[in-house]
Amino acid sequence: MIEKIINLADHLTPVALIGAGGIGKTSIALKVLHNDRIKQRFGDNRRFIRCDQFPTSVTHFLSQLSKVIGAGIENLKDLAPLRPFLSSKEMLIVLDNAESILDPKGNDAEEIYGMVEELSQLGNICLCITSRITTIPPNCTTLDIQTLSFEAACDTFHQIYKNATQPDLVDKILEQLEFHPLSITLLATVGHHNKWDISQLAKEWERQRTGLLHTQHNKSLAVTIELSLASPMFKELGPNAQGMLGVIAFFPQGINENNLDWLFPTISDRANILNKFCILSLTYKSNGFVTMLAPLRDYLCPKDPRSSPLLGVAKECYFKRLLVRVNPSDPGFKETQWIVTEDVNVEHLLNVFTSFDGNSDDVWNAYAGLMRHLHYHKPQLTMLGPKIEGLPDGHAFKPKCLFWLSRLFSSVGNYTECKRLLIQMLGLWREKGDYDMIAQTLTSLAGTNDRLGLHKEGIEQAEEALGIYKQTNDVLGQTSSLRRLSLLLLHDKQFDYAEEAASKVINLLPAEGSPLELCLCKNVLGDVYHYKGKTELATNYLREALKIASPFNWPAIQFGIHISLAQLFFNQGQFDGAYTHIEHAKLHVVNDIHRLGCAARLQAKFLYHQHRLGEAKSKVLHAISVFEKLGAMGDLEECRTLVNNISLLMDQEAVVSL
């Protein structure tokens, strides 16, 4: 960056360094000012003006300018008397903290801006501006100053604090500061002054956060941030500006630019305010979100989120969105995909409010909604799992939350944890005597045992659920448990009984039918006939299932049907057809990396059987990386067995070749 500015100065090109407070603009400008090449080029004609050290007015600005260039003219009203001095020699003039004179809402703003613009146009002057605001003359080359690199952040910290014996703790703190130069400098200085070891410094940081960033010489992050908030442009934004900053600061991702209308429904000029935040370098835009640097976020975040009216409105808006029904068969299913980009924000919101009000039904109902959204659109685990299990057994929403938490574990392939939660939930429903929920839980538990290969246990649970549904005359419940039973019987190689159970489902369906259940049963029957060697019949049933599913948004089901067809084609030796269906399957799992891992594992199996060992190993290693990330232990075990077999065969062939 410094080298780039020096090259611009060599060509007398005006330059503006723009960035948030404490980002290092002044430090960079001073490095340039005292650089040997710059000294050689400009000699003593290097001028530095601290624009925040004098009152904002035309008179004071011209007085400072006259003083630093050696003109000695007083009571100036415009640039005219200074032009002979300004044009007499080459100069480098730095206007530091120029936001104080360039703020469009400041005193004499238009006149001062015109003078600065004229200075930038003089052919013998290189003007260097450092500013938090982006309102600078248009012919300036603008450089946005970013935070430090990891290496530079470490160097900055260790140059001041020389007692860092636990580098991991240092790295963690620097990452939490997002490598913000001033924050790093202040923290290292505080630790140095107090002679804290790194463990004590880490503890104090966790306890005080940005409140710790205040040295004995009255250098403070708070002062830097408050300086931005005291600017005329910020004050002009009105009473809602501070509250909006607090909402942006509260959310780890910031706020989605597309959500302004429902996040801030009571603020009519919300878009304008947001744009001004960016102009003031209080916020920046990243991947469709308006966010801010971590130290600013920590300082500006409401200490008690319940005290912020605007955050309260945002919370209720998120809760309302989370309570929307999520069902692949519903027309509005696609709209619920908003969670894919905002899961971090929502999880943080719920984590904070469960800490403040752990007994609130609204919070836990919303949390169940989050897990439901994640299950369908972004299968991944959540940090709030232990809080759910810690709820009292009598809590109204504990069973519901346990259910969706178990579905999340199932989504990422951790069926052991899924089973444990379902057993816990089953006990709660048995205590309550809620037979419908007992049957639903038994059906889910049967499916989980199917995944774990515990077919006999799963069959018993599916049959118990079926018995309950028969007693309560719940036909749809019977179809659900029968279909689950048919799958278990299929995987237990009881093909005749599996065929019988799936056929019963079709007969039980009402006259108008249930497309979902019909589709799933035809998929089961297709697999049954595949294993019974009735290839043509199997193909027909699977294609019928695919035809039923095609008009609907059922990614998981369409994935399963294509996988069944891939297996069928592969067993017939039709490898091209098998791979085509695997590729089709992958199209239905854009946000489900677990299923993508399953597809990679299946491809690896196919390649292994074709003796394409190198390709097979590559695919299975990819699957292993996916399952390790998700904690899908059952899938991991299968993949590790496969990769060991492939590696063993490759080693044997290498020995034979030698």
C-alpha positions in Angstrom: 0.0 0.0 0.0 2.8 2.4 0.9 4.7 1.6 -2.2 1.6 2.3 -4.3 1.0 5.7 -2.7 4.7 6.6 -3.2 4.4 5.8 -6.9 1.3 8.0 -7.1 3.2 10.8 -5.3 6.0 10.5 -7.8 3.5 11.4 -10.5 1.9 14.1 -8.4 -1.4 12.1 -8.4 -3.8 13.1 -5.6 -4.7 10.2 -3.4 -7.4 9.6 -0.7 -7.0 7.0 2.0 -10.5 6.0 3.1 -11.4 3.7 6.0 -12.9 3.3 9.5 -11.4 4.9 12.6 -8.3 3.2 13.8 -7.8 1.3 10.6 -4.3 2.9 10.1 -4.8 5.7 7.6 -2.7 8.2 9.5 0.1 5.7 10.1 0.3 5.0 6.4 0.3 8.7 5.5 3.1 9.3 8.0 5.1 6.4 6.6 4.8 7.9 3.2 5.7 11.4 4.4 8.9 10.2 6.0 9.9 7.8 3.2 13.4 8.3 1.8 12.1 8.6 -1.8 9.5 11.1 -0.8 12.1 13.1 1.1 14.4 13.1 -1.9 11.6 14.2 -4.2 9.9 16.9 -2.1 12.6 17.8 0.5 11.3 20.2 3.1 8.1 20.8 1.1 6.3 18.0 2.8 3.3 19.4 4.8 1.0 17.7 7.3 -2.2 19.3 8.5 -4.3 17.6 11.3 -7.8 18.8 10.2 -9.5 17.8 13.4 -7.2 20.1 15.5 -8.9 23.4 14.5 -12.5 24.6 14.3 -14.2 23.8 11.0 -14.4 27.0 9.0 -13.0 28.6 5.8 -10.9 31.0 7.9 -9.3 28.4 10.1 -8.6 26.0 7.2 -6.9 28.8 5.1 -5.0 29.9 8.2 -3.5 26.4 8.7 -2.7 26.0 5.1 -1.0 29.4 5.0 1.0 28.5 8.0 2.3 25.1 6.8 3.3 26.3 3.3 5.2 29.3 4.9 3.0 32.1 3.3 2.3 33.8 6.6 -0.8 35.5 5.3 -3.6 36.1 7.8 -7.3 36.8 7.7 -7.8 34.9 4.4 -11.2 34.5 2.9 -10.3 32.5 -0.2 -7.3 30.7 -1.9 -6.4 33.6 -4.2 -3.6 35.2 -2.0 -2.0 31.7 -1.5 -1.9 30.6 -5.2 1.5 32.1 -5.9 3.0 30.2 -2.9 1.1 27.0 -3.8 2.3 27.1 -7.4 5.9 28.0 -6.7 7.3 24.6 -6.0 6.4 20.9 -5.9 4.8 19.9 -2.6 3.3 17.0 -0.8 0.4 18.1 1.4 -1.3 15.6 3.7 -4.8 16.6 5.0 -5.2 14.1 7.9 -8.6 13.3 9.4 -10.1 15.4 6.6 -13.6 14.2 7.4 -13.8 17.0 9.9 -13.6 19.6 7.1 -15.2 17.6 4.2 -18.3 16.5 6.1 -21.1 17.8 3.8 -23.2 18.8 6.9 -20.3 20.7 8.5 -19.7 24.5 8.7 -18.6 26.1 5.4 -18.7 22.6 3.9 -19.2 23.6 0.3 -16.6 26.3 0.3 -13.9 24.1 2.0 -14.7 21.2 -0.4 -14.1 23.6 -3.4 -10.7 24.7 -2.0 -9.6 21.1 -1.4 -10.7 20.2 -4.9 -8.7 23.0 -6.3 -5.6 21.9 -4.3 -6.1 18.4 -5.8 -6.0 19.9 -9.3 -2.8 21.9 -9.0 -0.2 20.3 -11.2 2.8 20.8 -8.8 1.1 19.5 -5.7 0.5 15.9 -4.6 -2.5 16.0 -2.2 -2.9 13.1 0.2 -6.2 12.9 2.1 -7.0 10.6 5.0 -10.7 10.5 5.8 -13.5 8.3 7.3 -16.0 9.7 4.7 -16.0 9.1 1.0 -16.9 12.6 0.0 -13.5 13.5 -1.5 -12.6 15.3 -4.8 -13.4 13.0 -7.7 -10.0 13.3 -9.3 -8.3 11.7 -6.3 -7.2 8.1 -6.5 -9.2 6.4 -3.8 -7.6 3.6 -1.7 -9.8 1.7 0.7 -7.7 0.8 3.7 -8.4 -2.8 4.9 -7.6 -4.5 8.2 -4.2 -6.1 8.7 -3.2 -9.5 7.4 -2.8 -12.2 10.0 1.0 -12.0 9.9 1.0 -8.2 10.2 -1.5 -8.4 13.0 0.8 -10.8 14.9 3.8 -8.6 14.3 2.0 -5.5 15.5 0.9 -7.3 18.7 4.3 -8.8 19.5 6.2 -5.6 18.9 4.4 -4.1 21.9 3.5 -7.2 24.0 6.6 -9.3 24.3 5.3 -12.0 26.8 3.2 -14.1 24.5 4.0 -17.7 25.4 0.7 -19.2 24.2 0.4 -18.3 20.5 -3.0 -20.0 20.1 -4.6 -17.6 22.6 -3.0 -14.6 20.8 -4.3 -15.9 17.5 -7.8 -16.3 18.9 -7.9 -12.8 20.3 -6.6 -11.2 17.1 -9.2 -13.1 15.0 -11.9 -11.7 17.4 -10.6 -8.2 16.8 -10.7 -8.9 13.0 -7.1 -7.7 12.8 -8.2 -4.1 13.4 -4.9 -2.2 13.9 -5.9 0.3 16.6 -7.6 -2.4 18.7 -4.6 -4.7 18.5 -2.3 -1.9 19.5 -4.4 -0.8 22.4 -4.9 -4.4 23.7 -1.2 -5.1 23.5 -0.4 -1.8 25.2 -2.9 -2.5 28.1 -1.4 -6.0 28.6 2.2 -4.5 28.5 1.3 -1.8 31.0 -0.4 -4.2 33.4 2.3 -6.8 33.1 -0.3 -9.5 32.4 0.7 -12.9 31.1 -1.2 -14.0 28.0 -3.7 -16.1 30.0 -4.7 -13.1 32.2 -4.9 -10.9 29.1 -7.2 -13.4 27.5 -9.4 -13.5 30.6 -9.6 -9.7 30.9 -10.5 -9.5 27.2 -13.3 -12.0 27.6 -14.6 -10.1 30.6 -14.3 -6.5 29.4 -14.2 -6.9 25.6 -13.8 -3.4 23.9 -14.1 -1.7 27.4 -10.5 -3.0 27.9 -9.2 -1.0 24.9 -8.2 2.1 26.8 -4.6 2.9 27.6 -3.1 5.0 30.5 -2.4 7.7 28.0 -6.1 8.2 27.2 -5.9 6.5 23.8 -9.2 4.6 23.4 -11.2 2.8 20.9 -14.3 4.4 22.4 -13.0 7.9 21.6 -12.3 6.9 18.0 -15.8 5.5 17.5 -17.5 8.4 19.3 -15.6 10.8 17.0 -17.5 9.2 14.1 -20.8 9.4 15.9 -20.2 13.1 16.7 -19.8 14.1 13.0 -22.4 16.5 11.6 -23.4 14.0 8.9 -24.2 11.3 11.5 -26.1 13.8 13.8 -28.1 14.9 10.7 -29.5 11.3 10.4 -31.7 11.8 13.4 -32.6 9.8 16.5 -33.0 6.4 14.7 -29.5 6.3 13.5 -27.9 5.0 16.7 -30.6 2.4 17.1 -30.1 1.1 13.5 -26.3 0.9 14.2 -27.1 -1.1 17.3 -29.2 -3.6 15.3 -26.4 -4.0 12.6 -23.9 -4.4 15.5 -26.0 -7.1 17.2 -26.1 -9.5 14.3 -22.8 -11.3 13.5 -23.5 -11.0 9.7 -24.9 -7.5 9.9 -28.2 -7.1 8.1 -29.4 -8.2 4.7 -29.8 -5.3 2.3 -33.0 -6.9 1.0 -34.6 -7.0 4.4 -34.7 -3.3 5.3 -38.4 -3.0 4.7 -39.4 -5.6 7.4 -36.4 -5.1 9.7 -37.0 -1.4 10.1 -40.7 -0.9 9.1 -41.1 2.3 11.2 -38.2 4.2 9.6 -39.1 5.7 6.3 -35.6 6.9 5.3 -33.9 3.6 6.3 -32.1 3.1 2.9 -30.7 6.7 3.1 -29.4 6.2 6.6 -27.8 2.9 5.7 -26.0 4.5 2.8 -24.7 7.3 5.0 -23.3 4.7 7.5 -21.2 3.4 4.6 -20.1 6.9 3.6 -19.0 7.5 7.2 -17.0 4.2 7.2 -19.1 2.9 10.1 -20.3 0.0 8.1 -19.3 -1.8 4.9 -21.1 -4.0 2.4 -20.2 -7.7 2.1 -22.0 -10.4 0.1 -25.3 -8.6 0.2 -25.1 -7.7 3.9 -24.3 -4.4 5.6 -21.9 -5.2 8.5 -19.1 -3.6 10.5 -15.7 -4.4 11.9 -15.8 -6.6 15.0 -14.4 -4.0 17.5 -17.1 -1.5 16.3 -19.7 -4.2 16.5 -18.7 -5.1 20.0 -18.8 -1.4 21.1 -22.0 -0.4 19.4 -24.0 -3.6 20.2 -26.8 -2.9 22.9 -25.5 -4.2 26.2 -29.0 -5.4 27.0 -30.7 -6.3 23.7 -34.1 -6.1 25.4 -33.6 -2.3 25.8 -33.5 -1.7 22.1 -36.9 -1.0 20.5 -35.6 -1.4 17.0 -33.9 -4.7 17.9 -37.2 -5.9 19.5 -39.0 -5.2 16.2 -36.3 -7.1 14.3 -36.6 -10.0 16.7 -40.4 -10.3 16.2 -40.0 -10.1 12.5 -37.5 -13.0 12.5 -39.7 -15.0 14.9 -42.7 -14.5 12.5 -40.6 -15.8 9.6 -39.5 -18.8 11.6 -43.0 -19.9 12.4 -44.0 -20.2 8.7 -44.8 -23.8 7.8 -41.9 -25.5 5.9 -43.2 -28.3 3.7 -41.8 -29.3 0.3 -45.3 -29.7 -1.0 -46.3 -26.1 -0.2 -46.2 -23.4 -2.9 -44.3 -21.1 -0.5 -41.5 -23.6 0.2 -39.0 -21.8 -1.9 -39.5 -18.5 0.1 -38.4 -20.3 3.2 -34.9 -20.7 1.7 -34.0 -17.3 3.2 -32.5 -19.2 6.1 -29.6 -20.4 3.9 -27.9 -17.0 4.1 -29.1 -15.9 7.5 -28.7 -18.9 9.8 -25.8 -17.4 11.7 -27.8 -14.3 12.5 -30.9 -16.2 13.6 -28.9 -18.7 15.7 -27.2 -15.8 17.5 -30.5 -14.0 18.1 -32.1 -17.1 19.6 -28.9 -17.9 21.7 -29.0 -14.4 23.2 -32.7 -14.4 24.0 -32.8 -17.9 25.4 -30.1 -16.7 27.8 -32.3 -13.7 28.9 -35.6 -15.5 28.9 -35.2 -19.3 28.9 -38.8 -19.9 29.8 -40.3 -18.0 26.9 -42.5 -20.2 24.7 -42.1 -17.7 21.9 -38.3 -18.1 21.9 -38.4 -21.9 21.9 -41.1 -22.1 19.3 -39.0 -19.9 17.1 -36.0 -22.2 17.8 -38.0 -25.2 16.7 -38.8 -23.2 13.6 -35.0 -22.6 13.0 -34.2 -26.3 13.2 -37.1 -27.0 10.8 -35.8 -24.5 8.3 -32.3 -25.9 8.6 -33.4 -29.5 8.2 -35.0 -28.7 4.9 -32.6 -26.1 3.5 -29.2 -26.2 5.2 -28.7 -29.4 7.3 -26.2 -28.6 10.0 -25.9 -28.8 13.7 -26.7 -25.9 16.0 -24.9 -24.6 19.2 -28.2 -24.5 21.1 -28.6 -28.3 21.4 -27.4 -28.5 25.0 -29.9 -25.8 26.0 -32.8 -27.8 24.6 -31.7 -30.9 26.5 -31.3 -28.8 29.6 -35.0 -27.7 29.6 -37.2 -29.1 32.3 -39.0 -32.3 31.2 -42.3 -30.5 31.8 -41.4 -27.6 29.4 -44.1 -27.3 26.8 -41.7 -27.1 23.9 -39.0 -29.5 24.9 -40.5 -32.5 23.0 -41.0 -30.4 19.9 -37.5 -29.0 20.0 -36.0 -32.5 20.7 -37.8 -33.8 17.6 -36.4 -31.2 15.3 -32.9 -31.4 16.9 -33.1 -35.2 16.2 -34.0 -34.4 12.6 -30.9 -32.2 12.3 -28.7 -35.0 13.6 -30.4 -37.3 11.1 -29.8 -34.8 8.3 -26.1 -34.8 8.9 -25.9 -38.6 9.2 -25.3 -38.8 13.0 -28.0 -41.4 13.6 -26.7 -42.5 17.0 -27.3 -39.0 18.4 -30.6 -38.9 16.6 -31.7 -42.2 18.2 -30.7 -41.0 21.7 -32.8 -37.9 21.4 -35.8 -39.8 20.0 -35.7 -42.2 22.9 -35.6 -39.3 25.3 -38.5 -37.7 23.5 -40.5 -41.0 23.4 -40.2 -41.1 27.2 -41.6 -37.6 27.5 -44.6 -38.5 25.3 -45.3 -41.7 27.2 -45.4 -39.8 30.4 -47.9 -37.3 28.9 -49.9 -40.2 27.5 -50.1 -38.5 24.0 -50.6 -41.6 21.8 -50.5 -39.7 18.5 -47.1 -38.3 19.4 -45.9 -41.6 20.8 -46.8 -43.2 17.4 -45.1 -40.4 15.4 -41.9 -40.7 17.5 -41.9 -44.5 17.2 -42.1 -44.1 13.4 -39.2 -41.7 13.4 -37.2 -44.0 15.7 -37.9 -47.0 13.4 -36.5 -45.0 10.5 -33.4 -44.1 12.5 -32.8 -47.7 13.5 -33.2 -48.6 9.8 -30.3 -46.2 9.1 -28.3 -47.8 11.9 -28.9 -51.3 10.4 -30.9 -52.3 13.4 -33.8 -53.6 11.3 -35.4 -56.0 13.8 -35.6 -53.2 16.4 -37.0 -50.8 13.9 -39.6 -53.3 12.7 -40.9 -53.7 16.3 -41.2 -49.9 16.6 -43.0 -49.5 13.3 -45.4 -52.3 14.2 -46.1 -50.6 17.6 -46.8 -47.3 15.8 -49.1 -49.1 13.3 -51.0 -50.7 16.2 -51.6 -47.3 17.8 -52.8 -45.7 14.6 -55.2 -48.6 14.0 -56.7 -48.1 17.5 -57.2 -44.4 16.8 -58.5 -45.0 13.3 -55.8 -42.7 11.9 -55.5 -43.8 8.3 -52.7 -41.3 7.3 -50.8 -42.5 10.4 -51.2 -46.1 9.3 -49.9 -45.3 5.8 -46.8 -43.5 7.3 -45.9 -46.4 9.7 -46.7 -49.0 7.1 -44.4 -47.3 4.6 -41.6 -47.2 7.2 -42.3 -50.8 7.9 -42.0 -51.7 4.3 -38.6 -50.1 4.1 -37.3 -51.9 7.1 -38.6 -55.2 5.8 -36.9 -54.5 2.5 -33.5 -53.8 4.1 -34.0 -56.9 6.3 -34.3 -58.8 3.0 -37.9 -59.8 3.8 -38.9 -58.9 0.3 -42.4 -60.5 0.2 -43.4 -58.8 3.4 -42.0 -55.5 2.2 -44.0 -55.8 -1.0 -47.1 -56.6 1.0 -46.7 -53.6 3.4 -46.1 -51.2 0.5 -49.1 -52.5 -1.4 -51.3 -52.0 1.7 -50.2 -48.4 1.8 -51.4 -47.8 -1.7 -54.7 -49.5 -0.9 -55.2 -47.4 2.2 -54.7 -44.1 0.4 -57.9 -42.1 -0.1 -59.5 -41.9 -3.5 -57.8 -38.7 -4.4 -54.6 -40.2 -3.2 -51.6 -38.7 -1.4 -48.9 -37.9 -4.0 -46.1 -38.0 -1.4 -47.0 -41.4 0.1 -47.8 -42.8 -3.3 -44.5 -41.7 -4.6 -42.6 -43.1 -1.6 -44.4 -46.5 -1.8 -43.6 -46.8 -5.5 -40.0 -46.1 -4.7 -40.1 -48.9 -2.1 -41.8 -51.3 -4.5 -39.2 -50.4 -7.2 -36.4 -51.3 -4.8 -38.2 -54.5 -3.8 -38.6 -55.7 -7.4 -35.0 -54.7 -8.0 -33.8 -57.1 -5.3 -36.2 -59.8 -6.4 -34.7 -59.7 -9.8 -37.8 -58.3 -11.6 -35.8 -55.6 -13.4 -38.5 -54.3 -15.8 -41.1 -54.1 -13.0 -38.6 -52.3 -10.8 -37.7 -49.8 -13.5 -41.4 -49.0 -14.2 -42.2 -48.4 -10.5 -39.2 -46.1 -10.0 -40.0 -44.1 -13.1 -43.6 -43.8 -11.9 -42.3 -42.5 -8.6 -40.1 -40.0 -10.4 -43.0 -38.9 -12.5 -45.2 -38.3 -9.4 -42.4 -36.3 -7.7 -41.3 -34.2 -10.7 -44.0 -31.4 -10.4 -43.2 -31.0 -6.7 -40.3 -29.4 -4.8 -39.2 -32.6 -3.1 -35.4 -32.6 -3.3 -34.8 -35.3 -0.8 -37.3 -37.7 -2.4 -36.1 -37.0 -5.9 -32.5 -37.6 -4.7 -33.6 -41.0 -3.3 -35.4 -42.1 -6.5 -32.4 -41.2 -8.7 -30.1 -43.1 -6.3 -32.4 -46.2 -6.6 -32.3 -45.9 -10.4 -28.5 -45.5 -10.3 -28.2 -48.7 -8.3 -30.6 -50.5 -10.7 -28.7 -49.4 -13.8 -25.3 -50.2 -12.2 -26.4 -53.8 -11.3 -27.4 -54.3 -14.9 -24.0 -53.1 -16.1 -25.4 -49.9 -17.6 -22.8 -47.6 -16.2 -23.6 -44.6 -18.2 -27.2 -44.7 -17.1 -26.0 -45.2 -13.5 -23.8 -42.1 -13.6 -26.5 -40.0 -15.3 -28.8 -40.7 -12.4 -26.2 -39.9 -9.8 -25.6 -36.5 -11.5 -29.4 -36.0 -11.5 -29.5 -36.9 -7.8 -26.8 -34.3 -7.0 -28.9 -31.6 -8.7 -31.4 -32.0 -5.9 -29.1 -31.4 -3.0 -27.6 -28.0 -3.6 -27.6 -27.1 0.1 -27.3 -30.6 1.6 -23.7 -31.6 1.7 -24.5 -34.8 3.5 -26.4 -36.1 0.5 -23.6 -34.9 -1.8 -21.2 -36.9 0.4 -23.5 -40.0 0.0 -23.5 -39.5 -3.8 -19.7 -39.3 -3.8 -19.6 -42.5 -1.7 -21.9 -44.3 -4.1 -19.7 -43.2 -7.1 -16.7 -44.5 -5.3 -18.3 -47.9 -4.8 -19.2 -48.0 -8.5 -15.7 -47.0 -9.6 -14.2 -49.5 -7.2 -16.2 -52.3 -8.7 -15.1 -51.1 -12.2 -11.5 -51.3 -10.9 -11.0 -47.6 -11.5 -9.1 -47.4 -8.2 -7.6 -43.9 -8.4 -10.9 -42.3 -9.2 -12.7 -44.3 -6.5 -10.2 -43.3 -3.9 -10.5 -39.6 -4.8 -14.4 -39.8 -4.5 -14.4 -41.6 -1.2 -11.8 -39.2 0.3 -14.1 -36.4 -0.7 -17.0 -38.2 1.0 -14.9 -38.7 4.1 -14.1 -35.0 4.3 -17.8 -34.2 4.2 -18.7 -36.7 6.8 -15.9 -35.6 9.1 -17.1 -32.0 8.9 -20.7 -33.1 9.8 -19.8 -35.6 12.4 -21.6 -38.4 10.5 -19.9 -41.3 12.3 -21.9 -44.1 10.7 -21.1 -42.8 7.2 -17.5 -42.2 8.1 -17.1 -45.8 9.2 -18.4 -47.2 5.9 -16.2 -44.8 3.9 -13.1 -45.6 5.9 -13.6 -49.3 5.3 -14.0 -48.6 1.6 -10.9 -46.4 1.3 -8.9 -49.1 3.2 -10.0 -51.7 0.7 -9.1 -49.5 -2.2 -5.7 -48.6 -0.8 -5.0 -52.3 0.0 -5.8 -53.4 -3.5 -3.7 -50.5 -5.0 -0.8 -51.6 -2.8 -1.1 -55.2 -3.9 -1.2 -54.2 -7.5 1.9 -52.0 -7.1 3.8 -55.0 -5.6 2.7 -57.3 -8.4 3.7 -54.6 -10.9 7.2 -54.4 -9.4 
